[in-house]
């Protein structure tokens, strides 16, 4: 048995049947809560149920249950009590404000419910996820309209979209969704939105752009993509790129917004070396791996004699961390093919590693950073300084 409301009418329904009882004008808002003209239900087993709050200190607030079980349903809750919205197929729920009678909005969702839309109207609500969804399955995204998207890893068929949900005021993000509850009993506080937003670069030639509503984590698993950092500093957010071998040639448009590189298990600190060019691109390369690289476009800048980079930290899988706030400690140039010709950068110390024959090294002035060139070469090589 479930309760519903149609205006001030109280509707009693039986699950799995078309049977119902409609009590016209049965709901009344009082100073102590909502009462019903049908105040008591008795069952054949001798049990009974008080409906609503007939007087102060008696009964409980009403809970209405709304079944989203027909394709493309469009259901609006009631202001007479708590609304529990149960989705088993794609459709739309619309929250109402029942806080004045102690009510709330609760969405129940599990895999198989497809694409659910929630129009919160900025009224408070909670999401309760079924047993097929665990905390590690869930990730969050948003867009320029402040829609909040709940997505599931490995499941593109099921999602929840909360329209126009995220708001930013005074450096604080707020969401109508106050909590997410999982079937194992764990609870995620969402009153200030998600702690992070995840962007999956899992198709070739992807383009990802972060959000200003919080920390952005870009997960790169496909080749030759592009990432655009966003400025989330107003809410204490940063941009984090997760990269491992197989990501191939990744381009990052940092826009001078703070970022971090987190490397996977197949990239160690000794594998990595850095280069740059005349455009100030910061280029990460991997020894023995010509396929994988990261190019942070226009990243390096000299300000008052100090080198700066949007990439503040590099983290490796073994827990080691490299401070990059002033760029790399040195730039490495590999003379590893016959007749090589390499030129350093003005952004710091240049290390020229000579393994090929008959090559040429072009020194470049980096005096502003007190940097100096370092070289090693056989007698057959020539050096232009």
C-alpha positions in Angstrom: 0.0 0.0 0.0 1.2 3.5 -0.8 -0.1 7.0 -0.3 -0.2 9.7 -3.0 -1.9 13.1 -3.2 -3.8 14.9 -5.9 -4.0 18.5 -4.7 -5.6 18.1 -1.3 -7.1 14.7 -2.1 -5.5 11.7 -0.3 -5.1 8.7 -2.7 -4.4 5.2 -1.3 -3.1 2.7 -3.9 -2.1 -0.9 -3.8 1.2 -1.9 -5.5 0.9 -4.0 -8.6 -2.9 -3.3 -9.0 -5.1 -0.6 -10.4 -7.1 -0.4 -7.2 -7.2 2.9 -5.3 -9.2 4.9 -2.8 -9.6 8.6 -3.3 -10.4 10.7 -0.2 -11.5 14.1 -1.7 -10.2 17.1 0.2 -8.8 14.7 2.8 -5.6 16.6 3.5 -5.3 19.7 5.8 -2.3 21.6 6.9 -2.4 22.5 10.5 0.1 24.3 12.8 1.3 20.9 14.1 1.4 19.2 10.7 -0.8 17.6 8.1 -4.0 15.7 9.1 -6.3 13.5 7.1 -10.1 13.3 7.3 -9.4 9.5 7.0 -7.4 9.3 10.2 -7.1 5.5 10.7 -6.7 2.4 8.6 -7.5 -1.1 10.0 -6.2 -4.3 8.5 -7.7 -7.8 8.6 -4.8 -9.1 10.7 -5.8 -6.7 13.4 -3.1 -4.1 12.9 -3.9 -0.5 12.3 -2.2 2.7 10.9 -2.7 6.3 11.9 -2.9 8.5 8.8 -1.1 11.8 9.2 -1.0 13.8 12.3 -4.6 14.1 13.7 -3.5 16.4 16.5 -0.4 17.9 18.1 2.0 15.1 19.2 0.0 12.3 17.5 0.8 10.4 14.4 3.6 11.0 11.9 4.2 13.2 8.9 2.8 11.6 5.7 5.1 10.0 3.1 3.9 9.9 -0.5 5.3 7.3 -2.9 5.5 8.1 -6.7 6.2 5.2 -9.1 8.2 6.1 -12.2 7.4 2.9 -14.0 6.1 4.0 -17.3 8.4 5.2 -20.1 8.9 9.0 -20.2 6.9 9.6 -17.0 6.5 13.1 -15.7 5.7 13.1 -11.9 5.5 16.0 -9.5 5.5 15.5 -5.7 3.1 16.9 -3.1 3.6 19.7 -0.6 1.7 17.8 2.1 4.6 15.6 3.2 7.8 13.7 2.2 7.9 12.5 -1.4 9.7 9.2 -2.3 10.2 8.9 -6.0 11.0 5.4 -7.2 12.5 5.2 -10.7 12.5 1.9 -12.7 12.6 3.5 -16.2 13.6 6.8 -17.7 11.5 9.8 -17.0 11.3 13.0 -15.0 10.6 13.8 -11.3 9.8 17.4 -10.1 10.6 18.3 -6.5 8.2 20.4 -4.4 8.8 22.4 -1.2 7.3 20.5 1.7 9.7 21.7 4.3 7.0 23.7 6.0 5.3 20.4 7.1 8.6 18.5 7.8 8.7 16.9 4.4 11.6 16.1 2.0 12.3 14.8 -1.5 13.9 11.3 -1.9 14.8 9.7 -5.2 15.4 5.9 -5.3 17.4 4.8 -8.3 19.3 1.7 -9.4 20.8 0.3 -12.6 18.2 -0.3 -15.3 16.3 2.9 -14.6 18.0 4.5 -17.6 18.2 8.3 -17.9 16.4 10.0 -15.1 15.8 13.8 -15.0 15.2 15.6 -11.7 13.9 19.2 -11.7 14.7 20.2 -8.1 13.6 23.8 -8.3 16.3 24.2 -5.7 14.2 22.4 -3.1 16.2 20.0 -0.9 16.4 16.3 -1.8 18.4 13.1 -1.3 19.3 10.3 -3.6 19.2 6.7 -2.5 21.0 4.2 -4.8 20.1 0.5 -5.1 22.3 -2.5 -4.4 23.7 -2.7 -8.0 25.4 0.7 -7.6 28.5 1.1 -5.3 30.4 4.2 -4.3 33.2 3.4 -6.7 30.8 3.2 -9.6 29.7 6.8 -9.3 31.3 9.9 -10.8 30.0 13.4 -11.3 30.0 16.0 -14.1 28.3 19.3 -14.8 28.0 21.9 -17.6 27.6 25.7 -18.1 24.0 25.6 -16.9 24.9 24.1 -13.6 23.2 20.8 -14.3 24.5 18.1 -12.0 25.1 14.7 -13.7 25.5 11.4 -11.8 27.1 8.9 -14.0 28.2 5.2 -13.6 31.5 3.8 -14.7 31.1 1.2 -17.5 27.4 2.0 -17.8 26.4 4.7 -20.3 22.7 3.7 -20.2 21.9 4.8 -16.6 22.3 8.3 -15.3 20.6 11.1 -13.2 20.5 14.7 -14.4 19.5 17.4 -11.9 18.6 20.4 -13.8 20.1 23.8 -12.9 21.3 22.4 -9.6 24.7 23.9 -8.8 25.0 27.4 -7.5 28.1 29.5 -6.7 27.9 32.4 -4.2 30.6 33.9 -2.1 33.1 31.1 -3.2 30.7 28.4 -1.9 29.0 25.8 -4.1 25.6 24.6 -3.1 23.4 21.8 -4.4 19.7 20.9 -3.8 20.9 17.3 -3.4 22.1 17.1 0.2 23.2 13.5 0.4 23.6 10.3 -1.6 23.0 7.0 0.2 24.3 3.6 -0.9 22.8 0.2 -0.2 25.8 -0.7 2.0 24.9 2.2 4.4 27.6 4.6 3.4 26.5 8.2 2.9 28.0 11.0 0.7 27.5 14.6 1.8 26.5 16.6 -1.3 25.3 19.8 0.3 28.2 21.7 -1.3 28.2 19.6 -4.5 30.6 16.8 -5.4 34.2 16.9 -4.0 35.4 16.4 -7.6 34.3 16.1 -11.2 35.6 13.3 -13.4 36.1 13.7 -17.2 36.9 10.5 -19.1 39.2 10.7 -22.1 38.3 7.2 -23.3 37.8 7.7 -27.0 40.4 8.6 -29.6 40.9 12.3 -30.3 38.7 13.3 -27.3 38.3 16.9 -26.1 37.5 17.5 -22.4 36.8 20.8 -20.6 36.6 21.1 -16.9 34.2 23.1 -14.7 34.6 26.1 -12.4 32.5 24.3 -9.7 35.3 22.2 -8.2 38.3 20.1 -8.7 38.5 18.5 -12.2 40.1 15.1 -12.6 40.8 14.2 -16.3 41.3 10.4 -16.8 43.2 9.7 -20.0 42.9 6.2 -21.4 42.6 6.9 -25.1 45.0 8.4 -27.6 45.6 11.9 -29.0 43.2 13.9 -26.9 43.0 17.5 -25.7 42.2 18.8 -22.2 41.1 22.3 -21.4 41.7 23.4 -17.8 39.1 25.5 -16.0 39.5 28.1 -13.3 38.1 26.6 -10.1 40.3 28.6 -7.8 37.3 30.5 -6.4 36.1 27.3 -4.8 39.6 25.9 -4.0 39.5 23.5 -7.0 42.4 22.4 -9.2 42.9 20.5 -12.4 44.4 17.0 -12.2 45.5 15.0 -15.2 45.8 11.2 -14.8 48.1 9.8 -17.5 49.8 6.5 -18.2 51.5 4.8 -21.1 49.1 4.3 -23.9 47.7 7.8 -23.7 49.9 8.7 -26.6 50.1 12.4 -27.6 48.1 14.4 -25.1 47.6 18.2 -25.4 46.7 20.3 -22.5 45.5 23.9 -22.7 46.2 25.1 -19.2 45.1 28.7 -19.7 47.4 29.5 -16.8 45.0 27.7 -14.4 46.6 25.6 -11.7 47.1 21.9 -12.5 48.7 18.6 -11.5 50.0 15.6 -13.4 49.4 12.1 -11.8 51.2 9.3 -13.5 50.1 5.7 -13.6 52.1 2.6 -12.6 54.0 2.2 -15.9 55.7 5.6 -15.6 58.5 6.1 -13.1 60.4 9.2 -12.2 63.5 8.1 -14.1 61.5 7.6 -17.2 60.4 11.2 -17.5 62.3 14.1 -19.0 61.2 17.7 -20.1 61.6 19.9 -23.1 60.2 23.2 -24.3 60.1 25.3 -27.5 59.8 28.9 -28.6 56.1 29.0 -27.7 56.7 28.2 -24.1 55.1 24.8 -24.3 56.0 22.4 -21.5 56.6 19.0 -23.1 56.8 15.9 -21.1 58.5 12.9 -22.7 59.3 9.4 -21.7 62.6 7.6 -22.3 62.3 4.8 -24.7 58.8 5.7 -25.6 58.2 8.0 -28.6 54.5 7.3 -28.7 53.5 8.9 -25.3 53.9 12.5 -24.4 52.1 15.5 -22.8 52.3 19.0 -24.3 51.1 21.8 -22.0 50.6 24.6 -24.5 52.1 28.0 -23.8 52.7 27.0 -20.2 56.1 28.5 -19.2 56.4 32.2 -18.4 59.2 34.3 -17.0 57.9 36.8 -14.4 60.4 39.1 -12.7 63.2 36.7 -13.5 61.3 33.7 -12.1 60.0 30.8 -14.2 56.4 29.8 -13.6 54.3 26.9 -14.7 50.5 26.1 -14.4 51.6 22.6 -13.6 52.4 22.8 -9.9 53.0 19.2 -9.0 53.9 15.9 -10.6 53.0 12.7 -8.7 54.2 9.2 -9.4 52.5 5.9 -8.6 55.1 5.1 -5.9 54.2 8.2 -3.9 57.0 10.5 -4.9 56.2 14.1 -5.8 58.0 16.7 -7.8 57.5 20.4 -7.3 56.9 22.0 -10.7 55.7 25.5 -9.7 58.8 27.0 -11.2 59.0 24.6 -14.1 61.4 21.6 -14.4 64.8 21.6 -12.7 66.4 21.0 -16.2 65.5 20.3 -19.8 67.0 17.3 -21.5 67.9 17.0 -25.2 68.7 13.6 -26.7 71.3 13.4 -29.4 70.6 9.8 -30.1 70.6 9.6 -33.9 73.3 10.2 -36.4 73.9 13.8 -37.5 71.5 15.1 -34.8 71.0 18.9 -34.3 69.6 20.0 -30.9 69.0 23.4 -29.5 68.4 24.2 -25.8 65.8 26.5 -24.3 66.0 29.9 -22.5 63.8 28.5 -19.7 66.4 26.8 -17.6 69.4 24.4 -17.4 69.8 22.4 -20.6 71.3 18.9 -20.4 72.5 17.5 -23.7 72.8 13.7 -23.8 74.9 12.5 -26.7 74.6 9.0 -27.9 74.6 9.4 -31.7 77.5 10.4 -34.0 78.4 13.5 -35.9 75.9 15.7 -34.2 75.6 19.4 -33.4 74.5 21.1 -30.2 73.4 24.8 -30.1 73.8 26.4 -26.7 71.3 29.1 -25.8 71.3 31.8 -23.2 69.4 31.0 -20.0 71.2 33.5 -17.8 68.1 35.0 -16.3 67.6 31.7 -14.4 71.3 31.3 -13.5 71.1 28.1 -15.6 74.0 26.6 -17.5 74.3 24.1 -20.3 75.7 20.6 -19.5 77.0 18.4 -22.2 78.8 15.2 -22.9 80.0 14.3 -26.4 82.6 12.3 -28.3 85.4 14.0 -30.2 83.6 13.7 -33.6 80.8 16.0 -32.4 80.9 19.8 -32.7 79.3 22.3 -30.4 78.1 25.9 -31.2 78.0 28.0 -28.1 
